[in-house]
Amino acid sequence: MSAIPGQDLASLRRGACPSLPEPMQTGDGLLARLQPLAPLTLDQLAGLARLAADRGNGIIEVTARGKLQLRGLSAQTAPGLAEAVAALGIDVPQGFPVEVSALAGLDPSMRFDPRPLARAIGDGAAPLVPHLAPKASVVVDGGGLFRLGGLKADIGLTAGSGAAVRVALAGKACGEVDAKHAAAVVIALLERLAARGDSARMAELVAVEGIATLRAEFGLAPPLAASGEGVDPVGLHPLSDGSVALGIGLAFGQIRAVVLGELVAAAGRAGVARVEPAAGRALLLVGPAPEAAAELREVAAGLGLLTDPKDPRRRVYACAGQPACASARLDTHALAATLVPLLDGRDLHVSGCPKGCAHPSKAALTIVGLDEGAGLVVEGTPRDVPARIVPPAQLRETLQKDLA
């Protein structure tokens, strides 16, 4: 499908990522994002909940990439947030941020620990940050339970054959490189991007150079078949030390500070040692014994959190929507909640505008907010031409007929 007629493609390009020192203006105030370098202690997570309540509107989000966001900050409360987070003992990347798979070092099924490679890339690419596109991304997936292969990335690294690391460029398999040379190859690729300007992305470089040319230039061996997908982070997951990680999903990726405070208190009673945000809008509560984790799971369900990977809300992707986002044309959360009973196993993406921030990939059904109404896209993205446009008030009735 082609892009929506009349849409300026430049207006659909998402800009710089919000950060602690430089939050982004949204419809409900300023939004700040952080990527902890290490799992959080319960005290640190409780501290973030207090900051969200004291400085923002009390909403904390876990993104599809496993990052944390504080919403509703103001011009008066945002200054000093970075220092307040640092005072909690939470470290965030200072160089080029590299994303790694969750439970690194604890998941017994991981092929390799991604953290040393991620650190080497992050430190080596730090001087390139001012010259790279704000959303340029590198993902290092160590395998195991939780995979990052579904995340959009300029450069993706996964376990290859033997001691090799598989390299993907803009989602396309490129080749394999010995693990000890992987950081140097990634930094060289980022240098190529930086040389093309501070808006260049890997998809453009691949389109111009071609995968075969880039494979030869950077000395990569032909790629082998990729490994399978990981599991949903929601649920109980055994760890190498005999304890478990309890994955808790957040409906639409959001949790209220007061609810998070109650979850932290219950986690402390259950013996949780630390908490790790995970890709897929989830929190991994790490360290309780299996029996204590089962009880904690019931508490979390009572708080309205998602504890079953088969919960249909796990198949719903919705951005902040109205009134939280100034670009949105739909109240995405309210709309998605009314449509969940109609899904029957289908995945649903409700996007307040054509940017598609919550889910860049295709969905069985996408609803996109447009000036003309709600666009319905089948097996596509919010940027595709909708099959039809209907008034939002008629969506449920329309879909009841279409999905019957």
C-alpha positions in Angstrom: 0.0 0.0 0.0 1.1 3.5 -0.6 1.3 6.4 1.8 -1.9 8.2 2.7 -2.8 10.7 0.0 -2.2 14.3 0.8 0.1 13.5 3.7 3.4 15.3 3.8 5.9 12.5 4.4 8.2 14.9 6.2 5.4 15.5 8.7 5.3 11.8 9.4 9.0 11.5 10.3 9.4 11.2 14.0 12.0 13.6 15.4 14.5 13.4 18.2 13.9 11.1 21.1 12.9 12.7 24.4 15.5 12.3 27.2 15.9 13.3 30.8 17.8 16.6 30.1 15.7 17.3 27.0 12.1 16.2 27.4 9.7 16.4 24.5 6.5 18.5 24.5 3.3 16.5 24.1 -0.4 17.1 24.6 -0.3 16.4 28.4 3.0 18.3 29.1 6.6 17.3 28.7 7.7 13.7 28.2 11.0 12.4 29.5 12.6 9.0 28.6 15.3 7.0 30.2 17.1 3.7 29.5 18.6 2.3 32.7 22.0 0.7 32.2 21.2 -1.9 34.8 18.1 -3.5 36.4 16.5 -1.3 39.0 16.3 -2.0 42.7 12.8 -1.8 44.3 13.9 1.4 46.0 14.9 3.0 42.7 11.6 2.0 41.1 9.7 3.4 44.0 11.7 6.6 43.6 10.8 6.9 40.0 7.1 6.5 41.0 7.5 9.4 43.4 9.2 11.5 40.7 6.3 10.7 38.3 3.8 11.8 40.9 5.6 14.9 42.2 6.9 16.2 38.9 4.5 14.8 36.3 0.9 13.6 36.0 1.7 10.3 37.8 1.9 8.2 34.6 4.9 6.0 34.0 5.3 4.1 30.7 7.3 1.2 29.5 7.8 1.4 25.8 7.8 -1.3 23.1 11.6 -1.1 23.3 11.7 -1.5 27.1 12.5 2.1 28.0 10.8 4.1 30.8 8.9 7.4 30.3 7.6 9.9 32.7 4.6 12.0 31.4 3.0 15.3 32.2 6.1 17.2 33.3 6.0 21.0 33.2 8.5 23.8 32.5 8.8 24.2 36.3 9.2 20.5 37.2 11.3 19.1 34.3 14.5 21.0 35.2 16.6 18.9 37.5 14.9 15.7 36.6 18.1 14.1 35.4 19.9 15.0 38.6 16.9 13.6 40.6 17.2 10.3 38.7 20.9 10.2 39.2 20.4 10.8 42.9 18.4 7.5 43.0 21.6 5.8 41.7 20.1 5.1 38.3 22.7 5.2 35.6 21.7 6.0 32.0 23.9 5.8 28.8 26.3 8.6 28.3 27.6 7.6 24.9 25.7 6.0 22.0 22.7 4.1 23.5 22.7 0.4 22.6 19.7 -1.8 23.4 20.2 -5.3 24.8 17.8 -8.2 25.5 16.3 -8.5 29.0 17.7 -10.7 31.8 21.2 -10.6 30.3 23.4 -12.8 32.5 20.5 -14.5 34.2 18.6 -16.3 31.4 20.2 -19.8 31.2 19.1 -20.2 27.6 20.9 -17.1 26.3 23.5 -17.8 23.7 25.8 -15.0 24.9 25.8 -12.1 27.4 25.1 -9.0 25.2 26.3 -6.4 27.7 30.1 -6.3 27.0 29.5 -6.0 23.3 26.9 -3.3 23.9 29.2 -1.3 26.1 32.0 -1.5 23.6 29.8 -0.2 20.8 28.3 2.5 23.0 31.7 3.8 24.1 33.2 3.5 20.7 30.4 5.3 18.9 30.0 8.1 21.5 31.9 10.7 19.4 29.5 10.0 16.5 26.3 10.9 18.4 26.2 14.5 17.2 26.5 13.4 13.6 24.0 10.5 13.6 20.2 10.6 13.1 18.5 11.1 16.5 16.8 7.7 16.2 19.8 5.8 14.8 19.7 2.5 16.8 21.8 -0.6 17.5 20.3 -3.7 19.1 22.3 -6.6 20.6 20.2 -9.7 21.1 21.9 -12.4 23.2 19.1 -14.9 22.4 17.3 -16.8 25.1 13.8 -16.2 26.3 13.4 -12.6 25.2 14.4 -11.6 21.7 14.7 -8.2 20.2 14.5 -9.3 16.5 11.1 -7.7 16.2 12.4 -4.2 17.1 13.2 -1.8 14.3 16.9 -1.1 14.2 19.6 0.3 11.9 21.9 -2.4 13.0 20.9 -5.6 14.7 23.3 -8.2 16.2 22.3 -11.7 17.2 24.1 -15.0 18.0 25.4 -16.6 14.8 27.2 -19.9 14.2 29.9 -20.8 16.7 31.6 -17.7 18.1 30.2 -15.5 15.3 27.7 -12.7 15.6 25.0 -12.3 12.9 24.6 -8.7 11.5 21.3 -7.4 10.1 21.1 -3.9 8.5 17.7 -2.2 8.6 16.2 -5.6 9.3 17.9 -7.4 6.3 20.4 -10.2 7.0 23.8 -9.1 5.9 26.3 -11.6 7.2 28.3 -12.9 10.2 31.5 -11.6 11.9 33.7 -13.0 14.6 32.4 -11.8 18.0 35.8 -10.1 18.8 35.5 -7.9 15.7 31.8 -7.2 16.0 32.1 -3.8 17.8 34.6 -2.5 15.3 32.3 -3.5 12.4 29.3 -1.8 14.0 31.2 1.4 14.7 32.5 1.5 11.1 29.0 1.1 9.8 27.8 4.0 12.1 30.7 6.1 10.7 29.4 5.4 7.2 25.9 6.6 8.3 27.4 9.7 10.0 29.2 10.6 6.8 25.9 10.7 4.9 24.5 13.4 7.3 22.7 13.6 10.6 19.4 12.4 9.1 20.7 9.3 7.3 19.3 5.8 8.3 20.6 2.4 7.4 17.7 1.6 5.1 18.9 4.4 2.8 22.5 3.1 2.9 21.3 -0.4 2.0 19.1 0.9 -0.8 22.1 2.8 -2.3 24.9 0.3 -1.7 23.1 -3.0 -1.6 23.5 -5.8 1.0 26.1 -7.7 -1.1 28.4 -4.7 -1.5 28.2 -3.9 2.2 28.9 -7.5 3.2 32.0 -7.5 1.0 33.2 -4.1 2.2 33.0 -5.0 5.9 34.3 -8.5 5.5 31.2 -10.4 6.6 30.6 -14.1 6.0 27.4 -15.0 4.3 24.6 -15.3 6.9 23.1 -18.5 8.1 19.4 -19.0 8.9 18.1 -16.9 11.8 17.0 -18.6 15.1 13.4 -18.7 16.2 11.4 -16.1 18.0 11.4 -15.6 21.8 8.6 -15.8 24.2 6.3 -13.1 25.6 7.9 -11.5 28.7 4.6 -11.8 30.6 4.4 -14.8 32.8 6.8 -16.9 35.0 10.3 -17.6 33.7 12.9 -19.8 35.4 16.4 -18.4 36.0 19.8 -20.0 36.3 19.9 -19.5 40.1 16.7 -21.4 40.8 14.6 -18.3 41.2 12.2 -16.9 38.7 11.4 -13.7 36.8 7.7 -12.7 36.9 6.8 -10.7 33.8 4.0 -8.1 34.3 2.5 -6.4 31.3 1.1 -2.9 31.3 -2.1 -2.2 29.4 -1.1 0.3 26.6 2.3 0.4 28.3 1.1 2.6 31.1 1.0 2.4 34.9 -0.1 4.9 37.5 2.5 5.9 40.1 0.2 4.9 43.0 -0.4 1.4 41.4 3.4 1.0 40.8 3.9 1.9 44.5 1.6 -0.9 45.5 3.3 -3.3 43.1 6.7 -2.4 44.6 5.5 -3.0 48.1 4.1 -6.4 47.2 7.3 -7.3 45.3 9.4 -6.5 48.4 7.3 -8.9 50.5 7.7 -11.5 47.8 11.5 -11.3 47.8 12.0 -9.5 44.5 15.6 -8.4 44.2 15.4 -6.1 41.2 13.1 -5.0 38.3 14.0 -4.8 34.6 11.9 -3.0 32.0 11.5 -5.4 29.0 10.8 -4.9 25.4 7.1 -5.5 24.9 5.8 -3.0 27.5 6.5 -5.2 30.5 8.3 -5.2 33.8 10.3 -8.3 34.9 10.3 -8.8 38.7 13.5 -10.8 39.2 14.5 -13.0 42.1 11.5 -14.4 44.0 11.0 -18.1 44.7 8.4 -19.8 42.5 5.8 -20.0 45.2 6.2 -16.3 46.2 6.1 -15.3 42.5 2.8 -17.1 42.0 1.3 -15.1 44.9 2.7 -11.9 43.6 1.2 -12.7 40.2 -2.3 -12.8 41.8 -1.6 -9.4 43.5 -0.6 -7.9 40.2 -3.7 -9.2 38.5 -5.8 -7.6 41.3 -4.1 -4.3 40.5 -5.3 -4.5 36.9 -2.0 -5.5 35.5 -1.5 -8.1 32.8 -0.2 -11.4 34.1 -1.3 -13.8 31.4 0.5 -13.8 28.0 -2.8 -14.9 26.4 -4.7 -11.8 27.7 -6.1 -10.2 24.5 -4.9 -6.9 25.6 -1.3 -8.1 24.9 -2.3 -8.1 21.3 -3.4 -4.4 21.4 -1.0 -1.6 20.5 -2.1 1.9 21.2 -0.2 5.2 21.4 -0.9 7.8 24.1 -3.7 9.3 21.9 -5.9 12.2 22.9 -5.6 14.2 25.0 -2.0 13.2 25.9 -0.7 13.7 22.4 -1.2 16.9 20.4 -1.0 15.1 17.1 -3.6 12.5 17.9 -7.1 12.5 16.4 -8.5 9.7 18.5 -8.8 8.8 22.2 -6.8 5.6 21.5 -7.0 4.0 24.9 -10.8 4.4 25.3 -11.3 3.2 21.8 -9.0 0.2 22.1 -10.7 -0.9 25.4 -14.1 -1.1 23.7 -12.7 -3.1 20.8 -10.8 -5.8 22.7 -13.8 -8.2 23.0 -14.1 -8.2 19.1 -10.5 -9.2 18.4 -10.9 -13.0 18.5 -7.1 -13.6 18.5 -6.3 -10.8 16.0 -3.8 -8.1 16.8 -5.0 -4.5 16.8 -3.1 -1.2 16.4 -4.9 2.0 17.4 -2.8 5.0 16.3 -3.9 8.5 17.0 -2.2 9.7 13.8 -0.4 8.3 10.8 3.0 8.3 12.6 2.4 4.9 14.1 4.6 5.5 17.2 3.3 2.5 19.2 3.8 -0.2 16.6 5.8 0.4 13.4 5.1 -3.1 12.0 2.0 -4.4 10.3 -1.1 -5.4 12.3 -4.1 -7.6 11.3 -6.2 -4.5 11.9 -5.0 -0.9 12.3 -7.2 2.1 13.2 -5.6 5.4 12.4 -6.8 8.9 13.5 -7.2 11.2 10.5 -8.8 14.6 10.2 -11.6 13.0 8.2 -12.3 10.3 10.8 -11.0 6.9 11.8 -9.2 5.0 9.0 -9.4 1.2 8.8 -6.3 -0.6 7.5 -6.2 -4.4 7.1 -2.8 -6.1 7.3 -0.9 -2.8 7.2 0.4 0.2 9.1 -1.0 3.6 9.9 0.9 5.1 6.9 -1.0 2.8 4.4 -4.1 3.9 2.5 -7.1 3.0 4.6 -9.7 0.6 3.2 -12.3 3.0 4.4 -12.8 6.0 6.8 -15.7 6.0 9.3 -16.7 8.3 12.2 -15.1 7.2 15.4 -18.5 6.8 17.1 -19.4 4.2 14.5 -16.3 2.1 14.7 -17.5 -0.6 17.1 -20.7 -1.1 15.1 -18.7 -1.2 11.9 -16.2 -3.7 13.1 -18.8 -5.9 14.7 -20.2 -6.4 11.2 -16.9 -6.7 9.4 -15.3 -9.1 11.9 -18.4 -11.3 12.4 
